[in-house]
Amino acid sequence: MRLKKTALALACVSLVGVAACGGGDDDSSGGPGDLEGSDEAGAAGGEIIEAKAPAPEVEGATEGGTATVIADVAPTTLDPTRAYYTDSTAILSSLVTRSLTQYRYNPDTKQMELVPDLATDTGTPNEDFTEWTWTLRDGLKYEDGSEVKAEDVAYAIMRSFAIEELPDGPTYNTQFFLDGDKYQGPFKDGTDYKGVVVDGNKITIKMAKPFGDMPYYASFPQFTAIPESADKNPDEYGNHPLSTGPYKFEDYKQGQYLKLSKNENWDPATDNTRHQFVDDWDFQWGQDQAAMDQTMLDDQGTAQTTFSYTNVAPAVYQQAKDSGRLAEGTSPCTYMWYIDMTKIKDLKIRQALSWAFPYDGFWKADGKVPGVTMREATSLLPPGTAGRKEFESPEGQDGYTTDPEKAKALLKEAGAEGYEIKFPYERDDKQKVAGMEVIKQSLEESGFKVTPIASTTDAIRDVLSDYDNGANVQYQGWCSDWPSGSSWFPAQWDGRLVGLEGRPNVANFDVPEMDKLQDKILKMGPEEAAPEWGNFDEKMMTEYQPAIPIGYSGVAVLRGSKIGGMAIDNVRGNPYFSNIYVKQ
């Protein structure tokens, strides 16, 4: 899943028998060189839960009031089909749109659990996992009171194939679903798609190849319900997606604000995940980092009923922690410098970049708290991922050390002294400008020529998805869709994704040998596949180095004194909206 700021989708509960990713609102933190011990940092066991509605009670919760949510960056879209960033999926899935399955917070384990949502269970497969069937719950309604039908879920699934009209969403359906490489969605090919079959209130999805992780994929907003009759203009649907959850769109201006009010037709007796404690939600985006931090620290007036999902700045971290109102936790995300393999073809140049990058300086300039909201990374797979391996690429690179002389030596070996690096940044964001300057200085000291490409916060996501943006490296990130390599490598490191709308394969990594290896691992069961994904990570990074791991992310966000029920959703690296209430 893509990160809420500059990049690329989701989960952090466990597969059956597989270690989970990330912790909850845990106050522990390490410093550089301390990733809480090992490969198991933040991991916890968990299972798919066949839970019953309504959602578990939240101790001390009261009803009423308005919860205000502030953040520096706005979701690009709130269309359920396109939602693939951690912010948009958190807002939609927790408050507005329900899916076949969903995650809920367990206060005892501080982990997220996968539970049924629109469906009565988390899905029933056939013997070889090439078909999955769900039965919809009774009593499901849209915000207008009309009945949710299985045909609406089937239409939403078909809609997710319309990559040209609705870009940037997850692409597992094109890889795993029947005829996923041919069917182009309802706008081009109509609704006669054989990969989804409706029988009364049952929905069956047919696969082109085994897909054992389907219950996790079914938690995405793409698996909500959308009536075909409501989708007359696909460009407009995201301005007011029909609610099946406890809140509905009241007013929305893309990039600026979203106001949600209660959905009177939501029935808690059908929902084992969500609550409807507050009367209204007021999301305000594009806020200044320093102003947000100070407002939250002052805790006066409406700030008391406000919280942020933007991490606090390093300068105020200790003060925020001392306030007792800082929520900390992990997220299943790795920040990376993706290297365009069609442009930077020499491995030595790519390795030189790993020594030239100013890790600590960039973290601080970019507003990260070293050891808390950013920790050193070596592998692409984040801690807690099943089968993850510890290795260094290149040898000796610990994910934290900058060594200009080693970078220069590699450039000299490659005959590429003065090699030009071009990367986009947001010129209207002080932190991004500061980060750009730190990178530029460090790379120039390491023998590179540096040409930053100026963009804006409003345009950056479109720029990053554009094959013709002029860059040969770009800073983005990826969050586990579920804690397995199957949610990492097929989604963004498969050569067959090169050239697709939305640029899912950011590095243009196209190595047939590695594609064949992925196909082989995907046919294995979860336990057998787990260590093979760790081996795949090591092979790809040591032999090809298509990205530089910049760090593993964490969460440290402030709340007002009258915000209750705050916990960290370690699936998305955001506050868990569903349990939040305003203290009365």
C-alpha positions as CSV (number, residue, x, y, z in Angstrom):
1,M,0.0,0.0,0.0
2,R,1.2,3.4,-0.7
3,L,2.3,5.8,2.0
4,K,0.1,8.8,2.9
5,K,2.7,11.3,1.9
6,T,4.8,10.8,-1.1
7,A,4.2,7.3,-2.3
8,L,3.2,3.8,-2.7
9,A,-0.6,-0.9,0.4
10,L,-1.7,-2.5,3.5
11,A,-1.9,-4.9,6.3
12,C,-0.3,-5.9,9.4
13,V,-2.2,-8.8,11.0
14,S,-1.0,-12.3,10.6
15,L,-1.7,-14.9,8.0
16,V,-2.7,-18.2,9.7
17,G,0.5,-19.5,11.3
18,V,2.6,-16.5,10.1
19,A,4.1,-13.8,12.3
20,A,2.4,-10.4,12.1
21,C,3.8,-7.0,11.5
22,G,4.0,-3.9,13.7
23,G,2.9,-3.0,17.2
24,G,0.0,-0.8,18.5
25,D,0.2,2.3,20.6
26,D,3.4,1.2,22.2
27,D,5.6,3.8,23.8
28,S,8.9,2.0,23.2
29,S,11.4,3.4,20.8
30,G,15.0,2.7,19.7
31,G,17.6,4.9,18.3
32,P,19.7,4.5,15.2
33,G,21.3,1.1,15.3
34,D,18.4,-0.2,17.5
35,L,15.5,-1.7,15.7
36,E,14.2,-3.3,18.9
37,G,16.3,-6.3,18.5
38,S,15.7,-8.3,15.4
39,D,13.6,-9.5,12.6
40,E,10.7,-10.0,15.0
41,A,10.6,-6.3,16.1
42,G,7.0,-5.3,16.4
43,A,5.8,-8.7,15.5
44,A,2.9,-10.5,17.2
45,G,0.8,-13.6,16.5
46,G,-2.8,-13.3,15.3
47,E,-5.5,-15.1,13.4
48,I,-8.4,-14.4,11.1
49,I,-11.3,-13.8,13.5
50,E,-14.8,-15.0,12.6
51,A,-16.3,-12.2,14.8
52,K,-20.0,-11.3,15.3
53,A,-21.6,-7.9,15.3
54,P,-21.9,-5.5,16.9
55,A,-18.4,-4.2,17.5
56,P,-16.8,-4.7,20.9
57,E,-17.5,-2.0,23.5
58,V,-14.8,0.7,24.0
59,E,-14.2,1.3,27.7
60,G,-15.2,4.9,28.8
61,A,-16.6,5.9,25.4
62,T,-19.2,8.7,25.3
63,E,-21.4,9.9,22.4
64,G,-21.6,13.3,20.8
65,G,-19.3,16.1,19.7
66,T,-17.2,16.8,16.6
67,A,-13.8,15.2,16.1
68,T,-11.4,17.4,14.1
69,V,-8.5,15.7,12.3
70,I,-5.6,17.7,10.9
71,A,-2.8,16.7,8.6
72,D,-0.2,18.2,6.4
73,V,-1.0,16.3,3.2
74,A,-4.4,15.5,1.7
75,P,-5.6,12.3,0.1
76,T,-5.4,12.6,-3.7
77,T,-8.7,10.8,-4.1
78,L,-11.4,9.2,-2.0
79,D,-12.8,7.1,-4.7
80,P,-12.9,3.5,-3.2
81,T,-11.6,2.0,-6.4
82,R,-8.5,4.2,-6.5
83,A,-7.8,4.2,-2.7
84,Y,-4.4,2.7,-2.2
85,Y,-2.7,5.2,0.0
86,T,-2.6,4.7,3.8
87,D,-4.6,7.9,4.5
88,S,-7.4,7.3,2.0
89,T,-7.9,3.6,2.9
90,A,-7.9,4.5,6.6
91,I,-10.6,7.2,6.2
92,L,-12.8,5.2,3.9
93,S,-12.5,1.8,5.5
94,S,-12.9,3.0,9.1
95,L,-15.7,5.5,8.6
96,V,-17.5,5.4,5.2
97,T,-17.2,2.3,3.1
98,R,-17.4,-1.3,4.2
99,S,-15.7,-4.2,2.4
100,L,-16.1,-7.9,2.3
101,T,-13.6,-8.2,5.1
102,Q,-12.0,-5.6,7.4
103,Y,-9.5,-5.0,10.2
104,R,-10.3,-4.1,13.8
105,Y,-8.1,-3.2,16.7
106,N,-7.6,-5.7,19.6
107,P,-6.8,-3.6,22.8
108,D,-5.4,-6.7,24.5
109,T,-2.8,-7.5,21.8
110,K,-2.6,-4.0,20.4
111,Q,-2.8,-5.6,17.0
112,M,-5.2,-5.5,14.1
113,E,-7.4,-8.6,13.4
114,L,-9.0,-9.5,10.1
115,V,-12.7,-10.0,10.5
116,P,-15.8,-10.3,8.3
117,D,-17.4,-7.0,7.3
118,L,-20.1,-6.9,4.5
119,A,-19.8,-10.7,4.5
120,T,-20.7,-13.2,7.1
121,D,-17.2,-14.7,7.1
122,T,-13.8,-14.0,5.8
123,G,-14.3,-16.1,2.7
124,T,-14.5,-19.8,1.7
125,P,-12.0,-21.1,-0.8
126,N,-12.1,-24.2,-3.0
127,E,-9.3,-26.8,-2.5
128,D,-6.7,-25.1,-4.6
129,F,-7.6,-21.5,-3.7
130,T,-8.7,-20.7,-7.2
131,E,-12.2,-19.7,-6.1
132,W,-13.4,-17.7,-3.1
133,T,-17.0,-17.3,-2.0
134,W,-18.6,-14.8,0.4
135,T,-22.2,-14.5,1.7
136,L,-23.5,-11.0,2.3
137,R,-25.0,-10.1,5.7
138,D,-28.7,-9.3,6.0
139,G,-29.8,-5.8,6.7
140,L,-27.0,-3.9,4.8
141,K,-28.1,-0.5,3.5
142,Y,-26.7,2.6,1.8
143,E,-27.0,6.0,3.2
144,D,-30.2,6.6,1.2
145,G,-31.8,3.6,2.8
146,S,-31.6,1.4,-0.3
147,E,-30.5,-2.2,0.1
148,V,-27.0,-3.3,-0.6
149,K,-27.0,-6.2,-3.1
150,A,-24.4,-8.8,-4.1
151,E,-24.6,-7.4,-7.6
152,D,-23.3,-4.0,-6.2
153,V,-20.2,-5.7,-4.7
154,A,-19.6,-7.5,-8.0
155,Y,-19.9,-4.2,-9.9
156,A,-17.3,-2.6,-7.6
157,I,-14.9,-5.5,-8.2
158,M,-15.4,-5.1,-12.0
159,R,-14.8,-1.4,-11.6
160,S,-11.4,-2.0,-10.2
161,F,-10.2,-3.4,-13.6
162,A,-10.8,0.1,-15.1
163,I,-7.2,1.1,-14.6
164,E,-7.2,3.6,-17.4
165,E,-10.3,5.5,-16.1
166,L,-9.5,4.9,-12.4
167,P,-5.7,4.6,-12.0
168,D,-3.5,4.1,-9.0
169,G,-5.4,1.4,-7.2
170,P,-4.0,-2.1,-6.3
171,T,-3.4,-4.4,-9.2
172,Y,-3.6,-7.9,-7.7
173,N,-6.9,-8.4,-9.5
174,T,-5.1,-8.0,-12.9
175,Q,-2.5,-10.6,-11.8
176,F,-4.6,-13.2,-10.0
177,F,-8.2,-12.9,-11.1
178,L,-9.7,-14.9,-14.1
179,D,-9.0,-13.0,-17.3
180,G,-7.4,-10.2,-15.3
181,D,-4.9,-9.6,-18.0
182,K,-7.7,-9.1,-20.6
183,Y,-10.8,-7.6,-18.9
184,Q,-10.6,-3.8,-18.7
185,G,-13.6,-3.0,-16.6
186,P,-17.3,-2.1,-17.1
187,F,-16.6,1.2,-19.0
188,K,-14.8,-0.6,-21.8
189,D,-15.9,-4.2,-21.7
190,G,-19.3,-4.1,-20.0
191,T,-20.3,-6.1,-16.9
192,D,-20.3,-9.6,-18.5
193,Y,-17.2,-10.5,-16.6
194,K,-16.8,-14.3,-15.9
195,G,-14.4,-13.8,-13.0
196,V,-17.2,-12.7,-10.6
197,V,-20.4,-14.8,-10.2
198,V,-23.4,-13.7,-8.1
199,D,-25.9,-16.3,-6.8
200,G,-28.5,-14.6,-4.6
201,N,-26.6,-13.0,-1.8
202,K,-23.4,-15.0,-2.6
203,I,-20.4,-13.7,-4.5
204,T,-17.7,-15.9,-5.9
205,I,-14.5,-14.6,-7.4
206,K,-12.6,-16.9,-9.7
207,M,-8.8,-16.9,-10.0
208,A,-6.4,-17.4,-12.9
209,K,-4.0,-19.0,-10.4
210,P,-4.0,-19.9,-6.7
211,F,-4.4,-16.9,-4.3
212,G,-4.4,-17.9,-0.7
213,D,-4.2,-14.3,0.6
214,M,-7.6,-13.3,-0.9
215,P,-9.3,-12.6,2.5
216,Y,-6.7,-9.9,3.2
217,Y,-7.1,-8.3,-0.3
218,A,-10.9,-8.3,0.3
219,S,-10.4,-5.7,3.0
220,F,-9.5,-3.0,0.6
221,P,-12.1,-0.3,-0.4
222,Q,-12.2,-1.8,-3.9
223,F,-14.3,-4.6,-2.4
224,T,-17.1,-2.3,-1.1
225,A,-20.5,-2.1,-2.7
226,I,-21.2,0.4,-5.6
227,P,-24.5,0.4,-7.4
228,E,-23.9,0.6,-11.2
229,S,-26.8,3.1,-11.4
230,A,-24.8,5.5,-9.1
231,D,-21.7,5.4,-11.3
232,K,-22.8,7.4,-14.3
233,N,-19.5,9.4,-14.3
234,P,-16.5,7.5,-12.8
235,D,-14.6,10.8,-12.4
236,E,-17.2,12.1,-10.1
237,Y,-18.0,9.1,-7.9
238,G,-15.1,9.8,-5.5
239,N,-16.6,13.2,-4.6
240,H,-19.4,11.4,-2.7
241,P,-19.1,7.6,-2.5
242,L,-22.3,6.1,-1.2
243,S,-21.8,5.2,2.4
244,T,-22.3,1.7,3.8
245,G,-20.5,2.7,7.1
246,P,-21.4,4.8,10.1
247,Y,-20.6,8.2,8.4
248,K,-21.4,9.8,5.1
249,F,-20.0,12.7,3.1
250,E,-21.5,16.0,4.1
251,D,-19.1,18.4,2.3
252,Y,-15.9,17.7,0.5
253,K,-13.3,19.8,-1.3
254,Q,-10.5,17.7,-2.7
255,G,-7.1,18.7,-1.2
256,Q,-8.6,20.9,1.5
257,Y,-11.3,19.4,3.7
258,L,-13.9,16.6,4.3
259,K,-16.8,16.8,6.6
260,L,-18.7,13.6,7.6
261,S,-22.0,13.3,9.4
262,K,-23.8,10.3,10.8
263,N,-25.3,7.8,8.4
264,E,-28.7,7.2,9.9
265,N,-29.2,4.0,7.8
266,W,-26.1,2.3,9.2
267,D,-27.1,-0.5,11.6
268,P,-24.5,-1.4,14.3
269,A,-26.1,-4.8,14.5
270,T,-24.6,-5.6,11.1
271,D,-21.1,-4.2,11.8
272,N,-18.5,-5.9,14.1
273,T,-15.8,-3.3,13.5
274,R,-17.1,0.3,13.7
275,H,-18.7,2.7,16.1
276,Q,-20.7,5.9,15.7
277,F,-19.6,7.7,18.8
278,V,-19.0,11.3,17.5
279,D,-21.7,13.3,15.7
280,D,-19.4,14.7,13.0
281,W,-15.9,14.4,11.6
282,D,-14.0,17.4,10.3
283,F,-10.9,16.6,8.3
284,Q,-8.6,19.6,7.5
285,W,-5.6,19.1,5.2
286,G,-2.7,21.2,4.0
287,Q,-1.9,22.3,7.5
288,D,1.5,23.7,8.4
289,Q,3.6,21.2,10.4
290,A,4.9,23.7,13.1
291,A,1.5,25.3,13.5
292,M,-0.1,21.9,14.0
293,D,2.4,20.8,16.6
294,Q,2.0,24.0,18.6
295,T,-1.8,23.9,18.4
296,M,-1.8,20.4,19.7
297,L,0.7,21.0,22.4
298,D,-1.2,24.1,23.7
299,D,-4.4,22.0,23.9
300,Q,-6.7,25.0,24.1
301,G,-10.3,25.3,22.8
302,T,-11.1,23.2,19.8
303,A,-7.6,21.7,19.9
304,Q,-8.8,19.6,22.8
305,T,-11.2,17.7,20.4
306,T,-8.6,17.6,17.7
307,F,-5.9,15.0,16.7
308,S,-3.4,14.7,13.9
309,Y,-2.3,11.8,11.8
310,T,0.9,13.7,10.8
311,N,3.9,12.7,12.9
312,V,5.2,15.3,15.3
313,A,8.4,17.1,14.3
314,P,11.7,16.0,16.0
315,A,12.0,19.4,17.7
316,V,8.8,18.8,19.8
317,Y,8.9,15.0,20.1
318,Q,10.0,15.0,23.8
319,Q,7.6,17.7,24.8
320,A,4.8,15.8,23.0
321,K,5.8,12.6,24.8
322,D,5.9,14.4,28.2
323,S,2.3,15.6,27.6
324,G,1.0,12.1,27.9
325,R,-1.1,12.7,24.7
326,L,1.3,11.2,22.2
327,A,0.3,7.9,20.5
328,E,3.2,5.9,19.2
329,G,3.3,2.7,17.2
330,T,4.7,0.9,14.2
331,S,3.7,0.8,10.6
332,P,4.5,-1.9,8.0
333,C,6.2,0.5,5.7
334,T,9.6,1.0,4.0
335,Y,10.7,4.3,2.5
336,M,12.9,3.9,-0.6
337,W,14.7,5.7,-3.3
338,Y,13.4,3.8,-6.3
339,I,16.0,3.7,-9.1
340,D,14.8,3.7,-12.7
341,M,16.4,0.5,-14.1
342,T,15.9,1.7,-17.7
343,K,18.1,4.8,-17.0
344,I,20.6,3.8,-14.4
345,K,21.8,0.5,-15.8
346,D,25.1,0.0,-14.0
347,L,24.9,-1.8,-10.7
348,K,28.0,0.0,-9.4
349,I,26.2,3.4,-9.9
350,R,23.2,2.1,-8.0
351,Q,25.4,0.8,-5.2
352,A,27.2,4.2,-5.1
353,L,23.9,5.9,-4.4
354,S,23.5,3.7,-1.3
355,W,26.8,5.1,0.1
356,A,26.1,8.7,-1.0
357,F,22.6,9.0,0.6
358,P,22.6,11.2,3.8
359,Y,20.4,8.9,5.9
360,D,20.5,10.7,9.3
361,G,20.6,14.2,7.8
362,F,17.7,13.5,5.5
363,W,15.5,11.9,8.2
364,K,15.9,15.1,10.4
365,A,15.4,17.5,7.5
366,D,12.3,15.6,6.4
367,G,10.8,15.9,9.8
368,K,11.4,12.3,11.0
369,V,12.3,11.4,14.6
370,P,15.3,9.1,14.3
371,G,14.6,5.8,16.0
372,V,10.9,6.5,16.3
373,T,9.3,7.7,13.1
374,M,12.2,6.5,11.0
375,R,14.6,3.6,11.6
376,E,17.5,2.2,9.5
377,A,16.6,-0.3,6.9
378,T,18.6,-2.8,4.9
379,S,16.0,-5.2,3.3
380,L,12.9,-4.0,1.5
381,L,10.7,-6.2,3.6
382,P,10.0,-4.4,6.9
383,P,10.3,-6.1,10.4
384,G,7.5,-8.4,11.2
385,T,7.1,-9.7,7.6
386,A,7.1,-13.5,7.5
387,G,10.4,-14.9,6.3
388,R,12.3,-11.5,6.3
389,K,16.1,-11.8,6.2
390,E,18.8,-9.6,7.6
391,F,21.4,-8.8,5.0
392,E,23.5,-5.8,3.7
393,S,23.4,-4.5,0.2
394,P,26.1,-3.6,-0.7
395,E,28.2,-5.4,1.9
396,G,28.9,-3.2,4.9
397,Q,25.9,-0.9,4.3
398,D,23.9,-0.9,7.5
399,G,21.2,1.4,6.3
400,Y,22.5,4.4,8.2
401,T,26.1,5.0,7.1
402,T,27.0,7.7,4.5
403,D,30.5,7.2,3.0
404,P,31.3,9.6,0.1
405,E,34.7,8.0,-0.5
406,K,33.1,4.6,-1.2
407,A,30.6,6.2,-3.5
408,K,33.3,7.9,-5.4
409,A,35.3,4.7,-5.7
410,L,32.3,2.9,-7.2
411,L,31.6,5.7,-9.7
412,K,35.2,5.6,-10.8
413,E,35.0,1.8,-11.3
414,A,31.9,2.4,-13.4
415,G,33.6,5.2,-15.4
416,A,30.7,7.4,-14.3
417,E,32.2,10.2,-12.3
418,G,29.9,13.2,-12.2
419,Y,26.9,10.9,-13.1
420,E,23.7,13.1,-13.1
421,I,20.9,12.2,-10.6
422,K,17.4,13.7,-11.1
423,F,14.7,13.4,-8.6
424,P,11.3,15.2,-7.9
425,Y,10.6,17.2,-4.7
426,E,7.9,19.5,-3.5
427,R,9.1,23.1,-3.7
428,D,6.2,24.5,-1.6
429,D,7.0,22.2,1.4
430,K,9.8,23.5,3.6
431,Q,10.7,20.0,4.8
432,K,10.9,18.6,1.3
433,V,13.0,21.6,0.3
434,A,15.3,21.0,3.3
435,G,15.5,17.3,2.5
436,M,16.3,18.0,-1.2
437,E,19.2,20.3,-0.1
438,V,20.6,17.7,2.2
439,I,20.5,15.1,-0.5
440,K,22.0,17.4,-3.1
441,Q,24.9,18.4,-0.9
442,S,25.7,14.8,0.1
443,L,25.5,13.4,-3.4
444,E,27.6,16.2,-4.8
445,E,30.2,15.4,-2.1
446,S,30.1,11.8,-3.3
447,G,30.9,12.6,-6.9
448,F,27.4,12.9,-8.5
449,K,25.9,15.8,-10.4
450,V,22.5,16.6,-8.9
451,T,19.5,18.1,-10.7
452,P,16.3,18.3,-8.5
453,I,13.0,18.5,-10.3
454,A,10.6,21.0,-8.7
455,S,7.0,20.0,-8.2
456,T,4.2,20.8,-5.6
457,T,2.4,19.0,-2.9
458,D,-0.8,19.0,-5.0
459,A,0.9,17.6,-8.0
460,I,3.6,15.3,-6.6
461,R,1.6,12.0,-6.6
462,D,0.7,12.5,-10.3
463,V,4.4,13.3,-11.0
464,L,5.6,10.2,-9.3
465,S,3.2,8.1,-11.4
466,D,4.3,9.7,-14.7
467,Y,6.8,7.7,-16.7
468,D,7.9,10.9,-18.4
469,N,8.6,12.9,-15.3
470,G,12.3,13.3,-16.2
471,A,13.6,11.6,-13.0
472,N,15.9,8.7,-12.7
473,V,15.4,8.2,-9.0
474,Q,12.4,9.1,-6.8
475,Y,11.5,8.9,-3.1
476,Q,8.5,6.9,-2.3
477,G,7.5,4.1,0.1
478,W,5.5,0.9,0.3
479,C,3.5,-0.6,3.1
480,S,2.7,-4.3,3.4
481,D,-0.8,-5.1,2.0
482,W,-0.4,-8.1,4.4
483,P,2.7,-9.4,6.2
484,S,4.0,-11.6,3.5
485,G,6.3,-11.1,0.5
486,S,3.3,-11.9,-1.7
487,S,2.0,-8.4,-0.9
488,W,5.4,-6.8,-1.8
489,F,7.0,-8.2,-4.8
490,P,4.1,-9.2,-7.2
491,A,2.6,-5.7,-6.6
492,Q,5.5,-3.6,-7.6
493,W,8.6,-5.6,-8.6
494,D,7.1,-7.7,-11.5
495,G,8.4,-6.9,-14.9
496,R,4.9,-7.5,-16.4
497,L,3.7,-4.4,-14.5
498,V,6.1,-2.1,-16.4
499,G,4.2,0.4,-18.6
500,L,0.9,0.0,-16.8
501,E,-1.2,3.1,-15.9
502,G,-0.3,4.5,-12.5
503,R,3.2,3.1,-12.7
504,P,2.9,0.3,-10.1
505,N,6.5,-0.9,-10.9
506,V,8.1,2.3,-9.9
507,A,11.7,1.2,-10.7
508,N,10.8,-0.4,-14.0
509,F,12.4,-3.5,-12.7
510,D,12.1,-6.1,-15.5
511,V,14.1,-9.2,-15.0
512,P,12.4,-12.4,-16.5
513,E,14.4,-14.6,-14.2
514,M,12.9,-12.9,-11.1
515,D,9.4,-13.0,-12.6
516,K,9.7,-16.7,-13.0
517,L,11.0,-17.0,-9.4
518,Q,8.0,-15.0,-8.1
519,D,5.6,-17.3,-10.0
520,K,7.2,-20.3,-8.4
521,I,6.9,-18.9,-4.9
522,L,3.3,-17.9,-5.4
523,K,2.4,-21.6,-6.0
524,M,3.7,-22.5,-2.5
525,G,1.7,-22.6,0.7
526,P,2.3,-19.7,3.2
527,E,4.7,-21.5,5.4
528,E,6.9,-22.8,2.5
529,A,6.7,-19.5,0.7
530,A,7.7,-17.2,3.7
531,P,11.5,-17.9,3.7
532,E,11.6,-17.9,-0.1
533,W,10.3,-14.3,-0.1
534,G,13.2,-13.4,2.2
535,N,15.6,-15.1,-0.2
536,F,14.0,-13.2,-3.1
537,D,14.5,-9.9,-1.3
538,E,18.1,-10.7,-0.7
539,K,18.7,-11.8,-4.3
540,M,17.0,-8.8,-5.9
541,M,18.8,-6.3,-3.7
542,T,22.3,-7.8,-3.8
543,E,22.4,-8.7,-7.5
544,Y,20.3,-5.8,-8.9
545,Q,19.8,-3.1,-6.2
546,P,16.7,-1.5,-7.9
547,A,16.1,0.7,-4.8
548,I,17.9,2.2,-1.8
549,P,16.1,1.5,1.5
550,I,15.9,4.9,3.3
551,G,14.3,3.6,6.5
552,Y,11.4,1.8,8.2
553,S,8.6,4.1,9.3
554,G,6.9,4.5,12.7
555,V,4.1,6.6,14.1
556,A,4.1,9.4,16.7
557,V,0.9,11.5,16.6
558,L,-0.7,14.0,19.1
559,R,-4.3,14.1,20.3
560,G,-6.2,16.7,22.3
561,S,-7.1,16.0,25.9
562,K,-10.8,15.4,25.1
563,I,-10.1,12.8,22.4
564,G,-10.6,9.3,23.7
565,G,-10.2,5.8,22.3
566,M,-6.9,6.7,20.5
567,A,-4.8,3.7,19.3
568,I,-2.6,3.1,16.3
569,D,-3.9,1.1,13.4
570,N,-0.6,-0.7,12.5
571,V,-2.2,-1.9,9.3
572,R,-2.1,1.6,7.9
573,G,0.2,3.5,10.2
574,N,-2.6,5.8,11.2
575,P,-4.8,6.4,14.2
576,Y,-7.6,3.8,14.4
577,F,-10.6,6.1,13.6
578,S,-13.3,3.5,14.4
579,N,-13.0,3.6,18.2
580,I,-12.3,7.3,18.7
581,Y,-14.8,9.4,20.7
582,V,-15.0,12.9,22.2
583,K,-15.0,13.0,26.0
584,Q,-18.2,14.6,27.3
